[in-house]
Structures are given as structure tokens and as C-alpha cells.
């Protein structure tokens, strides 16, 4: 599988411009799978414009991406504000296959600390999404989700071969993602593909850090900081069996300790 990670600067509030830029990347990529960043469709710092920019999964923007995926024969993962009702919006990762099949993941762990205000605009997702595609089983996650290892672990136990993580992480978070992403790949013997935004939106500077990591922590390619760039990575799913034999963390996972965590958290509730 050839994967393309598009580290781009979206135009805030300009969905058509962002779709045109997406189309240009897809037209030149010749990839099986292409990732764009978190809330790429709208721009991350759209803030009070998010309700106006949000669309349903059968809206015109997803339809446009479906056409692009079909025209270019590639699977596309991108971020958008997803509207389910007039009062319910989600920070979503959408995967579109060339045949039109579409999956939507609603971000489970919303960032609501420091400069982040995602709880103000979005509802909290509650379900993991594993897309069973013709190129492999792809688990969808978004940015802050990567700091919660149970999500990646659950996806891999369900059969995920690739974790497609899209992000809008600012430069101040860069060192944390550089540490966390390889850890998620190694501890689960899984491919981790990570596409972050780049550029400046309001007071947020996105430096990039887009990268692809193999199931044994291999560096499969990364983008330059502070530049728009498209990174290509070869993903060979046959390497998963070797990695999981070499370090059988999935086989040796003991679920009873997840129950311990649940009990400890329940005990702390007021």
C-alpha cells in the first residue's frame, strides 16, 4: 500500500478552497490511501463559524470527496465538522473509499485545556470506528485521542492493521506527539500514519510533525517543520505478522487490568 500524508495549511472557513487543494494533492499522489489533517475542511480555528460550516455525512463536501476518491482511485481520510442535528456537531474523521463507501469517526477525547475549546463546539464521540477496506483494516483516531492508549489497543484487538490519525496539534505539543506516536505503534505492533496541519490560524501555530511509523517503530517518512509537504510511505501489511511475533504485545494483553482501571475511575467519582 502506498500512503500519502498531506501536511497542509487549510484556509479557515473556505471549504471550496480546501477541497480544491485536496483535489490537487490527490491528482498528483497516485496513492492507495491519503490523509489530510483534523478539521481540514473548515480549518481548525473556525470557532463560532463551525455551526455554519458543519455538514452532514451526506452533504456536498463529502460528496465532493467521494468524487475525488473515485476519480483518483484512492482512499481519503480528512477532518471536518460533522452535523448530525441542528444542535449536535462532532469533530469527525471521515474515510471515503473509491467505491463510495464512507465511514465517520467522532472524536472521543476532545481537547479542552489551555488554548483548546473543543467542548464548546462539539459533542463527545462514544464509538470506535474500524474501516474494513479493500486495502486493509484502518482504525480512525484524532489528535488528543493518541494520548489514550486504550483506544489504539482496542482498535488493534478488533483487527486494525493501520491507525490513521489526523491532527491539529500546535507547535507547543510537538515533542509530546513525537514521543507518543512511536509508542502507540510499538506497543501494538501496528502502522501509525499521522497527518497534522501546518501554518498559523489566529493565535495557533501548527508546525507539522506529520510522520509515518512502522509496527516496530520504524521511521517511514516525515515532513519538514513549518512547510506544506506531502509525505509518501510504503505500508506492507505482511510485516505485521513479523512484528507481532518479535514482540507479542497483542497476544500478551491481559484484559483484566482494563477492568481494574474502570473500577479505580468509578471509585474516584463523587
C-alpha positions in Angstrom: 0.0 0.0 0.0 1.3 3.5 -0.8 0.2 6.0 1.7 0.3 9.8 1.3 0.3 12.1 4.3 -0.7 15.7 3.3 0.7 18.3 5.7 -1.3 21.4 4.5 -2.5 24.8 5.7 -6.2 25.0 5.2 -8.0 28.3 4.6 -10.2 28.9 7.6 -13.8 29.0 6.7 -13.2 28.3 2.9 -14.3 24.8 2.3 -14.2 25.1 -1.5 -10.6 26.3 -1.5 -9.6 23.4 0.8 -11.4 20.9 -1.4 -9.6 22.3 -4.5 -6.2 21.9 -2.7 -7.2 18.4 -1.7 -8.0 17.6 -5.3 -4.6 18.9 -6.5 -2.8 16.6 -4.0 -4.9 13.6 -4.9 -4.4 14.2 -8.6 -0.6 14.1 -8.2 -0.4 11.4 -5.4 -1.2 8.1 -7.1 -1.8 6.6 -3.7 -3.9 3.9 -2.1 -4.5 6.0 1.0 -4.2 9.7 1.5 -4.6 11.6 4.9 -5.4 15.2 5.5 -5.5 17.0 8.9 -8.0 17.5 11.6 -10.9 19.8 10.6 -9.1 20.3 7.3 -12.3 21.0 5.5 -13.1 24.1 7.7 -9.8 25.0 9.3 -9.3 24.2 13.0 -9.8 27.7 14.4 -13.1 28.4 12.7 -14.6 28.7 16.1 -18.0 30.4 16.1 -18.3 29.7 12.3 -18.3 26.0 12.9 -22.1 25.5 13.1 -22.4 27.3 9.8 -19.5 25.3 8.2 -20.6 21.9 9.5 -22.3 19.4 7.2 -24.0 16.0 7.4 -22.2 12.9 6.2 -24.3 13.0 3.0 -23.6 16.7 2.5 -22.0 18.4 -0.6 -18.4 18.3 0.8 -18.4 14.6 1.5 -20.0 14.0 -1.9 -17.2 16.1 -3.5 -14.6 13.9 -1.7 -16.4 10.8 -2.9 -16.0 12.0 -6.5 -12.3 12.8 -5.9 -11.7 9.4 -4.4 -13.4 7.7 -7.3 -11.6 9.8 -9.9 -8.2 9.1 -8.4 -8.7 5.6 -7.2 -7.6 6.4 -3.6 -9.0 6.1 -0.1 -9.2 9.6 1.6 -9.2 10.4 5.3 -9.9 14.0 6.2 -11.3 16.0 9.1 -14.5 18.0 9.1 -17.1 19.4 11.5 -19.9 16.9 11.2 -23.6 17.9 11.7 -25.9 15.2 13.0 -28.7 17.5 14.2 -29.0 21.3 14.4 -27.6 21.2 17.9 -25.3 18.2 17.7 -21.9 18.7 15.9 -18.9 16.5 16.1 -15.2 16.8 15.3 -15.0 14.0 12.8 -12.6 12.0 10.8 -14.2 10.8 7.6 -12.8 8.0 5.4 -14.0 7.7 1.8 -13.2 4.7 -0.4 -13.0 4.9 -4.2 -16.3 2.9 -4.5 -18.1 5.5 -2.4 -18.1 3.6 0.9 -17.8 6.1 3.8 -17.0 5.9 7.5 -17.2 8.7 10.1 -15.4 8.7 13.4 -16.5 11.2 16.0 -13.6 12.3 18.3 -13.8 10.7 21.7 -11.3 12.7 23.6 -12.0 16.4 23.0 -9.2 18.8 23.8 -10.5 21.3 26.3 -7.4 22.8 28.1 -5.0 25.6 27.5 -5.9 27.2 24.2 -8.4 24.4 23.2 -12.1 24.8 23.4 -13.5 21.8 21.6 -16.1 21.1 24.2 -17.7 24.4 23.4 -18.4 23.4 19.8 -18.5 19.7 19.6 -20.3 16.7 21.2 -18.1 13.9 22.6 -18.0 10.7 20.5 -18.6 7.4 22.1 -17.7 4.7 19.5 -14.5 3.5 17.9 -14.5 3.1 14.1 -12.7 0.4 12.3 -13.0 0.6 8.5 -12.7 -2.7 6.7 -11.5 -1.6 3.3 -10.1 -3.3 0.2 -6.6 -2.1 1.2 -6.8 -3.2 4.9 -8.4 -2.6 8.2 -8.0 1.1 9.2 -8.7 2.5 12.6 -9.6 6.2 12.8 -8.4 8.5 15.6 -8.0 12.2 16.0 -5.1 14.2 17.7 -5.7 14.1 21.5 -7.0 10.5 21.2 -3.4 9.3 20.7 -2.7 10.2 24.4 -5.1 7.5 25.5 -3.5 4.1 24.7 -6.7 2.2 25.3 -8.2 3.5 22.0 -5.4 2.2 19.8 -5.2 -1.0 21.8 -8.9 -1.6 21.4 -8.8 -0.9 17.6 -5.8 -3.3 17.2 -7.5 -6.0 19.2 -10.5 -5.6 16.9 -8.2 -6.2 13.9 -6.8 -2.8 12.9 -3.7 -3.0 10.7 -3.2 0.7 10.3 -4.1 3.6 12.6 -4.9 6.7 10.6 -4.5 9.6 13.0 -5.3 13.2 11.8 -4.4 16.1 13.9 -4.4 19.9 14.5 -1.6 19.9 17.1 0.2 23.2 17.7 3.9 23.6 17.9 3.8 23.5 21.7 2.6 19.9 21.6 5.1 18.7 19.0 7.5 17.0 21.4 4.7 15.0 23.0 3.4 13.7 19.7 7.0 12.7 18.7 7.1 10.6 21.8 3.5 9.2 21.8 3.1 8.2 18.2 6.0 5.7 18.1 4.9 4.3 21.4 1.4 3.6 20.1 3.0 1.8 17.0 5.5 -0.3 19.1 3.2 -1.3 21.9 0.6 -2.6 19.5 2.8 -3.7 16.5 0.7 -1.6 14.2 1.3 1.0 11.5 0.6 4.6 12.7 0.0 7.2 10.0 -0.2 10.8 11.3 -1.1 13.9 9.3 -1.0 17.2 11.1 -1.8 20.8 9.9 0.8 23.4 9.3 0.6 27.2 9.3 -0.9 29.8 11.5 -4.6 30.1 12.4 -5.5 33.1 14.7 -3.1 32.6 17.7 -2.2 28.9 16.9 1.0 27.9 15.1 0.9 24.4 13.6 4.4 23.3 12.9 3.5 19.9 11.3 5.3 16.8 12.6 3.5 14.7 10.0 5.0 11.2 10.0 4.6 7.5 9.3 5.7 4.8 11.7 6.1 1.1 11.2 5.0 -1.7 13.5 8.4 -1.9 15.1 8.9 1.8 15.4 10.5 2.3 12.0 10.6 5.9 10.7 8.9 5.5 7.3 8.9 9.2 6.4 8.2 12.6 7.9 7.5 16.2 6.8 9.7 19.2 7.3 8.6 21.6 10.0 6.6 24.7 9.1 6.2 23.8 5.5 3.4 22.3 3.4 4.6 19.0 2.2 3.3 15.6 1.0 5.0 12.6 2.5 4.9 9.2 0.9 5.2 6.0 2.9 5.2 2.3 1.9 2.9 0.2 4.1 3.4 -3.5 3.8 0.8 -5.3 5.9 2.8 -8.6 5.7 5.3 -7.0 8.1 2.7 -7.0 10.9 3.0 -10.8 11.5 6.7 -10.5 11.8 6.4 -7.5 14.2 3.8 -9.3 16.4 5.9 -12.4 16.6 9.0 -10.4 17.5 7.1 -8.6 20.3 3.8 -10.2 21.0 2.1 -7.4 23.0 -1.3 -8.1 21.5 -1.1 -11.8 22.3 0.0 -11.0 25.8 -2.5 -8.3 26.6 -4.4 -9.0 29.8 -7.9 -7.5 29.8 -8.5 -7.9 33.5 -6.3 -4.9 34.1 -8.6 -2.7 32.0 -11.3 -3.7 34.4 -9.0 -2.6 37.3 -8.7 0.8 35.6 -12.5 1.1 35.3 -13.0 0.3 39.0 -10.4 2.8 40.0 -12.0 5.5 38.0 -15.5 4.6 39.3 -14.2 4.9 42.8 -13.0 8.4 42.3 -16.3 9.7 41.1 -18.1 12.0 43.6 
